[in-house]
Amino acid sequence: MTTDTNRSKTEPKRLPRVDLPADARLDTLAVREGLPASPWGENSEALFLTSSFVHPDAATAAARFANEEEAFVYSRFTNPTTMMMERRLAALEGTEACIATSSGMSAIMLLVMGLLKAGDHVVCSRSVFGSTIKLLQGEFGKFGVLTTFVSQTDVAEWRAAIRPETKLLFAETPSNPLTEVCDIRALADIAHAAGALLAVDNCFCSPALQQPAKLGADLIIHSGTKYLDGQGRVVAGAICGPEAIVEGKFVPVMRSAGMCLSPFNAWVVLKGLETLAIRMRAQSESALALARWLEQQPQVAAVWYPGLPSHPQHELAMAQQGGCGGAVVSFVVRGEGASAGRTHAFAVIDATRICSITANLGDTKTTITHPASTSHGRLSEEQRLAAGITQGMIRVAVGLEHIDDLKADLARGLALI
Ligand SMILES: *Cc1c(COP(=O)(O)O)cnc(C)c1O
C-alpha cells in the first residue's frame, strides 16, 4: 500500500468503486454495482463471513478508527458484502447512499432513532404496515415522539396535520392489502414546505417500478425480506438517502445500536437484486392478468389492483409506478354478512393447491392470505371495517407460476360459492 502524504485530513481516503461507464443503465447497475473483486478475481460477489478485519499496522488501525480512512473494521457497521448490497440498492433507488439493517422494521427504528428526539412530531398514513403503526405509536410514543395518522389518499389531511414540531412524513405506497396509492410528489412538497423530510416505504413496488427519490422523497425504506430478496429466504431491511444523512445520522446509531444485517443475508439480497427488474415486470404482468380475470368472475364482488382502470388512483399509480400495478391483488368474495364472507374466503383459500397460505409477500411463489384474520387480526372488527378490510377479503401476492395455473387454483374455490 502506498502512503499518500498530501491527503487532506478532512477528506477521508475512500474505498474504490467498480469501474462502470457513468451512463450505465439500471439493469446494468443491478448486476454490476458493488465493490471491485478481491485480488482473487471472483466473478460472483464474495461472501465475507467475518466479524472483524485485520489492519497492517497500529497507525493504519488508528486512522481507520478515526474515520480518516474508509476501510472495513467490524461487521456491525462495515462489511464488504453488506456494502456491495448497499451500493447496489442505492444505485437502483437513485440515491447517494444506503444503509442495510437486520429487518424492514429495524430500518424504520433506525430512521426514527437517527432523525428524531422527544417532542418531535411525525405525520404518517393510517394505511401503513401494522408493525409500523405499533412502532411509531407504541414504542416511540413512550419516548415522546408523537405521530398523527392521516388518510393515505387525502393530501389535505396531511397538510392539516403539520405542526411546528413536525420533522418527518412517513408514507407507504401502494398500501396493504387495499393497494391505495398516495401522491409522493405532493407529500414531498408538503414535507419540504414545513422543513421536514419525507420517508417512503417502497416495499410493494421496489425501485424496479417506483423510485420515490425521483419524485422528491428524501429517504426510502425497504423490507429486503420482500421483493429485493424475492425468493422468501431472508429477513432484511435498508434505508436509502443522501450521503449526508446516511453517514451523519444513521451510521453513528448503527455503530452504537447494532441493528445490522448479517453478511450472509446481505449476500442473498445482493444476488436477489440482479433479477429484481425481470421478476417485478413478470409478476406485475401476471397480477394484472389475474386482476382482470377476477373482475369477470360472478363470485367476486370487488377487486383492488392499481393496474385496473377501476382503481380509484389508477392514473396516479401508472404515472408513479412506471406503468405497472405491482404484484399484489386483493379481492372480496360474495357472501351476505361477515360470517358468510369469512366462510367463502376460507373456502377459496383452502381449495388452492399451488398458492402458499402465508401472510408474507414478494416471493416467486404466489402467496394467499385472509387479511382480516392474519395481518389485521389484532384490530377490532370496527377498526378493520374503518380500514376497509372485510371478512370476505383475500390478498394474493402473485409469483412466477404460470398464470393459467393460478387462475385454475382460484377457480376451484370460487366454484364452491
Ligand atoms: C414486511 C414489511 C415491513 C417489515 O419488514 P420486515 O423485514 O418483516 O421487518 C415493512 N413495511 C412493509 C410495507 C412490509 O410489507
The ligand as a Tripos MOL2 file, in Angstrom:
@<TRIPOS>MOLECULE
LIG
   15    15     1     0     0
SMALL
NO_CHARGES

@<TRIPOS>ATOM
      1 C1        -42.8850   -6.6280    5.6570 C.3       1 LIG1
      2 C2        -42.9780   -5.1660    5.6560 C.ar      1 LIG1
      3 C3        -42.2540   -4.3920    6.5750 C.ar      1 LIG1
      4 C4        -41.4200   -5.0140    7.6700 C.3       1 LIG1
      5 O1        -40.3520   -5.7080    7.1460 O.3       1 LIG1
      6 P1        -39.6210   -6.9400    7.9280 P.3       1 LIG1
      7 O2        -38.4810   -7.2330    7.0360 O.co2     1 LIG1
      8 O3        -40.6290   -8.0300    8.0340 O.co2     1 LIG1
      9 O4        -39.2260   -6.4120    9.2560 O.co2     1 LIG1
     10 C5        -42.3370   -3.0260    6.4770 C.ar      1 LIG1
     11 N1        -43.1030   -2.4330    5.5430 N.ar      1 LIG1
     12 C6        -43.8170   -3.1470    4.6460 C.ar      1 LIG1
     13 C7        -44.6220   -2.4330    3.6370 C.3       1 LIG1
     14 C8        -43.7860   -4.5310    4.6820 C.ar      1 LIG1
     15 O5        -44.5250   -5.2240    3.8010 O.3       1 LIG1
@<TRIPOS>BOND
     1     1     2 1
     2     2     3 ar
     3     2    14 ar
     4     3     4 1
     5     3    10 ar
     6     4     5 1
     7     5     6 1
     8     6     7 2
     9     6     8 1
    10     6     9 1
    11    10    11 ar
    12    11    12 ar
    13    12    13 1
    14    12    14 ar
    15    14    15 1
@<TRIPOS>SUBSTRUCTURE
     1 LIG1         1 GROUP 0 **** ****
